[in-house]
Amino acid sequence: MGVSRDAASVEGNIAQGLQNPYLKASEWGWQIDPKGLRWALNEIYDRYRVPIMIVEKNTRHLGGVNC
């Protein structure tokens, strides 16, 4: 199964990729992929055997209110 030539590209902070048409996107255009996150976390844990904690640092809200 190949990649469609007309697939939309997306840019992240570090890497570029192709937009997955089956995933929802946030208001900022970030795609939400809980199964992919779970897979990645399991891979990291299996390799390094250290606890992993996901934390969130909100730098800005849509209304301009800082946390």
VENZIBEL-V560734 format. One record per backbone hydrogen bond with DSSP energy under -1.0 kcal/mol. CO is the residue of the C=O (numbers start at 1). NH is the residue of the N-H. If there is no record, write none. Layout:
# VENZIBEL-V560734
co={CO,CO}
nh={NH,NH}
This chain:
# VENZIBEL-V560734
co={4,8,10,15,17,20,24,26,30,33,34,35,36,37,38,39,40,41,42,43,44,45,61}
nh={7,19,17,12,10,23,32,29,26,37,38,39,40,41,42,43,44,45,46,47,48,49,64}
